[in-house]
Amino acid sequence: MPKLGVLLPLLAVAVAASCCCDAAAIGRVQLTHAGGLTGSEALQRMAQRGKARAKQLLLRRGASAPLRPGPNPAQNDPQTEYLAHFAIGTPPQPVQLTFDTGSDLTWTQCEPCQTCFDQALPHFEPKHSSSFRRLPCESAECRHLPFSACGARSWGNGTCVYSYAYADHSLTNGVLGVDTFTFAGGSAARRASSVPGLPFGCGLYNTGFFKNNETGIAGFGRGPLSLPSRLKLDNFSHCFTANPFVTAGVSKPSSLLLNLPANLYRGARGAVQSTPLLQNPELPTVYYLSLKGIAVGSTRLPVPESAFALASNGTGGTVIDSGSAFTTFPAQVFQLLKAEFTSQLVRGGRATADDVASGGFQCYTVTTPVGALKPEVPKLVLHLDGATLDLPRENYVLEVQDKICLAFGEGQDMTIIGNFQQQNLHVLYDLANNKLSFVPAQCDKL
């Protein structure tokens, strides 16, 4: 392991120990929106963050999932992520962590915090938890980190110390520990579930583009440190309610369900569809899908399947990601999508394409027919291997004052399906059978 001199100095918080866990059905975790969005400035910042997310995933090939922090509230950045609410420690201390299927390590800000961003909840206090233990640097969990070192002196000899740096220059440093996680029950009749010995990062130095209502990150990726891996989940699912940007500022809680019964979709409104989950050895943390094509209205875009395929060198492919706001496509695909959508929308005088798009989004000045509440827009469908994702209007069109905007962006060489396009879908990650299923749902009623 590298010497500690390459890391910021960290302080010890507890005595060393390690344990592992096994969990059956865990239950329900409430998700809430991290914040609201307003106006064209929000669109511009969302586009920038979409590109940064794509760049970050590219830079992480061969690493073990650095985390993606949220935006900086001081810069009025949009807050488009979903926060998972549960507790850590004995007695339980509440945390609210950005739910991220694109990273592995779960971490929260801890005392004694040397450099931390503002948050609404108190920092986690390791000394107030009787079940907290530091992990030694020779532990398997420490070896799974992309960058770690052995602590010494005041932070405890042999303590696992981690450091993560991000493409946007955000940084978190801390000590790796284990503690008991407490999740809500799956129903009002079920008591909360507590699982001991889960590894997490105790962040002591955290700087960069974070928000003031999250306390850290909940890693739900595919790697060995992720919560699904440590909980030994056969499956998990989420159902995202519509972003407040779509619902005029009204925010409703969403659901994250862990280890669900086989009759999960009983009573679902619509056909359940499934598509295989793929893996990329160069970026094993994230969840890949096989995207076959895109249709705008009745027109299938003339994009070869190779534009969506995972290349032999680990580039390209399609990722589904809860930590990205909007779906981004490679430049060739995005330009074809934008051109066809624009052509169909402006045909017949229904709209005029703006000369200057908002932050990379293509926007339009629309003419709403008499008696209509909203202008007509072309249908948009993503064709996956074995499944068809027919997006509802609110999952790809944004209303911005007197304009509408196409809620997709131009990214790097991969396609990333973001959380905006997953609104009001019950999405199931079937890890036991290596497939992803989805069905339309009223998520606030789940």
N, C-alpha and C positions, 0 to 999 in steps of 0.2 A: 504494500500500500504506500501511497505518497506520504511524505513527512507532513506534519501538521503546519509547518511554516507557510505552506501555500494557502492556508485557510485563515479566515478571521478568527481571533481568539474567542473561545466559547467557554461558558461556565458550567460546572457540574450541577445537576439538579436532583439526583437520587442515587441509590446503590445499584450495583450491576446485577442483572439476572436476565433470563430469557425463557420464554415458554411458547408453545404452539397451541393452536386451537382447532376445534372442529365444531361446525354449526349445522344444525338441521334448518328447519323453517325459521327465519328470522322475523319477517313481518313487513311492516310499512315504514317508510321514511318520508316525511313531508318535504316537498320541494316548494320553494317560493321564488318568484322573480327577484333578481338582484336589484332591479330598478326600472324606471321608465325611460322612454325615448321621446324626443320632441324635435320636429323640424328637419330642415335640410342639413344642418350642421351634424345632427345625429347620423344621418345617412352617410355623410362624408367620413365620419369617424368609424362607422361600422364597416365601410368598405376597406378602410385602411387596416382595421383589425383582422378582417377576413384574409387579406393578403399576408399579414404578419403571421397568422396561424398556419397558413399553408407553407410559408417559408420555414417556420419552426419545425413542422413535421419533416420537411426535407432535411433539415440540419440534424435531425435526431436519428437518422438511419444508422444502425449499428450501435446506438446507445440504448440505455434502459429507461426511457421515458422521463426526461426532464418535465417539470410541471409547467402549465401555462397559467400565469397569473391574470387577474382581471385588469380593467382600465383604471385610470387615475381620476377620482372624482373632482380633483382640483382643476382638471382640464375639461370638465364637462363631457367626459367620454361617455358613450352609451353603456348601459349596464344590461347586457342581454343574456347573461348566464342564469342558471338555476341553482339555488342554494339548498343543500341537504342539511336537515336539522336532526341532530342526535346528540349524544353526550359521551364524554370520555372520563374515566377515572372512578375512584371509590372514595367518597360519594361522587355521583355523576356531576360533571361540569359541562354545561351546554356549549356546543360549537355549531357554527353554520358555515359549511364548506361548499365551495363551487363544485358541482357535480360534473366530472370530466371523464368521459370514456376514452380520451386520448392520452391519459397518463396513468401511472401505476401508484406512485407513493402518495399516501394520505399524510397531510401535515397540518398543523395549526400553530398559531403564535403562542409562545410560552413565556412565562416569567422564569428567571429575570431577563426580560427582553431589553436588549441593548439598542437595537435600531428596528423599530416596528412601525407599520402603517396603522392609521386609526381604524378602530373597529367598534361596533356598538356593544358587543359583549365583553366581559372581562377576559383578559388573557388566561389561558390554561395555567394552573399552578401545580406543577409536579409534586411539590412538597406537601400539598394538601390532599394528594391521592395516595392511599395506602397500597394501591396495586400497581403503581408506576415503577418500572425498572429500566435502567439503561441497558442497551445491548453492547456487548464487547465487539471490538473491531474484527475479531476472528469469526464472528457469527455468520451464518449463511445469509441472513437478511442484509448485513453490512456489505457482503460480497456482491449482492444483487444491485447495489447502488452504482450509478454510472461514475460517480466520483466520491471517494470517502477517504478518511484518514484516521489514525489512532490518536485519541486525546491524551493529554498529559497534564501534570501539575494541577491547577485549580479545577479543571473540568473532569478530572478523574483519569488515572492511568488506564489505557486500554479501552476507553469509551469510543464507540463509533461516532464519528463526526462527519456530517455530509455537507456538500455544497452544490447548488444548482445555479447555473447561469443560463439566461434565455436570450433568444434572438433579439428581443426588444430591450436588452440590457437590464432586465429585472433580475433580482438575485435573492435567493434564500439560503441561509446557513443555519445549521442547528445540530442537535444530537439525536441519534436514533434510539427510540425506546419502545417498550411494549406497555399496554395498559388494557383495562376492560372498556369495551364499547357497549353502550346501551342504546337499543333501537326500540321504537314504539311497537306495540303489538299489531298484528295484521287486521284486527277488528277491535271494536269498542270492548268486546268481551274478553279479549286476550290481554294478558299482562305484557309489560315490556320485556324484551329479550336482552340479556346481558351476555356478552362473549368475552372471555378473558384472553389476555396474551396476544392482542393484535398489534403488529408493529406500526409505528407512525413517526413522523418527523416532528420534533419539538423545535419550532423555528425561533431563533434568538436574534438573528440579523436578517431582516427582510426589507428590501428596498425595490422601488420601481413602480410599475403600473398596476397597482392593486386598488381595490375599492375600499370604502369605509364600512361596509355592512357584511363582508365575508370575514372569516377568521383564518382561512387557509383553503386547501384543495382536498377533495375526496377523489382518490384515484380509482377509477373503475375500468382500467385497461386490462390487457390480457397477460401481463407479466406476473412474475412470482410474488411481487410485493403488493399487488392490487387487492382491494377489498374482496372482489369475487373470488380470487385465488385463495386468500387467507381464510375466508369464510367457507371455502369448499362448496360454493354455490353451483347447483345444476343450472340455474337460470336467474335472471333478474329482468325487470321490465320497468319502463317509465311511460308516463302519459303527461305530456306538456300542455298546459292550458295556454291560450293565446297570449302573446306578448302584449303588455299594456299599450304599446305603440299602435296596435290594431284595435284595442278595445277602449280607446279614449281614456286611458289612464287607469282603468279598472283592472286590478290584479287579483287573480284567484289562485289558490294553492294547487300545486300539481302533486303527483304521486310517484314514488320510487318503491317498487315491490320486490322483495327478496325471497327466493326459493318458493315459487308459486305452485299451486296444485295443477294437475293435468287438465282440469276443466276451466282453466283461466278465462277462456274466451266464450264460455257459455253465456248466451243471451246477447252476444255482440251484434251490433247493428251493421251488418255488411259481411262480406266474405273475408275470411282470414287468408292472407297470402304469406308465402314463405320463400326465402332465397338463401343460398348457402353463405356461411361466413367463411371468408378466405383468410389465409395468413401470408405475410411477407417476411421471410427470414431476415431481411435487412431492416425492417421496422416492426418487430414482433409484438409491440405493445398495442397497436391500434387494430380496429375491426375493419377488414376489407370486404367489399361486396363486388359482384360482377355486374356492372352497368353495361347494357347492350346497346342502348340507343335512347334518343329523345324525340318526342313528337310535339309540335306546336300546332294546335288545331288538328287538322287531318293530315298534316305534312310531317313526314319523318325526316329529320335533318340528315343531310348527306354526309354523315360523319362515319368513317370506318370504325369498326369495333376496336381496332388496334389503338385508337385514340384514348380509349378508356381502359385498356388492358394493362396489367402489371408486367413490366418488362423484365427480362432475365437479369438485368443489373439492379433490380429492386426499385426502379423509378416508375412513375405513372400509377395507374390503378385508381380505385374509388374507395374512399374511406367514409364511414358514418361516424359523426363526432358530435357529442353533446356540448362540447366546449366552444364550438364555432357557431357564430350567429347565423350567417347566411351561407348557402351553397355557393362554392366557387368552382369554376371549370377552367381547364387549360385555355389559353388565348384563342386557339383555333376554334374550339367548341363554343366558347362564349360569344365570339363574333358572329358565328352562324346562328346561334340562338337569338341574339339581339336583333340581327337583321331580319329573320323570319317573323319574330314577334312584332317588330316595328311595321313590317310590310302588311301583316294582317290587321293590325290595329288601326293604322292610318288609312287603310283601304276603305273607301266610301265616306271619308271625312269624319270618322269617329274620334280621331285624335290627331294632334300634331306633335311630332317628336321634337323635344327641346334641343337646341343647338349645343347647349352646355349641360351635360349630365351632372347629377348631384353626387359628388364624391365617387365617381366611377359607376354609379347606377344609371341606367337609361331611364329617363323620366319623360312624361308626356303631358301636354295640356289637352284635356279631354272635353268632349262635347257630350253631355248627358242627355239622352232622348227625353222628351216630355213624358212625364209620368213614371220614369225610371229612377230608382234610388241610386244606382251605380252604373257607370258605363260598362258595356259588354267588353270582355277581353277574350282572347283566344285561350282554349284549353291548353294545359301543359302536362305532359305525361313522361315519367321516367320508366323505361323498360329495363327491368332487372332480370337476371337469370331465374326463370320460373315465376316471376311476379311482375305486376304492373302497378306502379305508384301513380295514381291519377290524382294530382294535387288539387285540393280545393282552392278557390280563388284567393282566400285570405292567406294561403301559405306561399304565395309567390307574387302578390301585388300589394304594394303599400300605398295608402292614401296620404298624401302630403300636401296640405292646404288645397289649392286648386289643381293639383297634379296627381298623377299616379306614377309609381315607379316599379320597375321590374326588380324583384328582390333576389337577384343573383349577382355574382361578381366574377371578375377575372382573377384567377390565381396562378399557381405554378404549374408543374407538369402533372399533378394529380387532381382528381375531382374530390371535393370534400362536401358531403351532405350535412348541412348545419341544422341547428335546433329549430330555426324558424320554419323550415320545410317539414319538420316533424310535429308541428302543433296539432293537437286534437287527433293524434294517432296513438293507439296503445302499441308500443314497440317492445317486443320480447326478444331478449338475447338468450337463446336456448344453447347454453354452453355444452350441455351433455350431448346434444345432437348436432352441434356446430352449424346452427342455422339461425336466421333472423326472421321473425314473423311480425306482421303488423295488421291492424284493422282500425277503421275509423271509430272514434269514441268521443263521448262527452267527458273530457278528462276531469272536470270539477265534480262529476257525479260518480267517479270510479270508486 
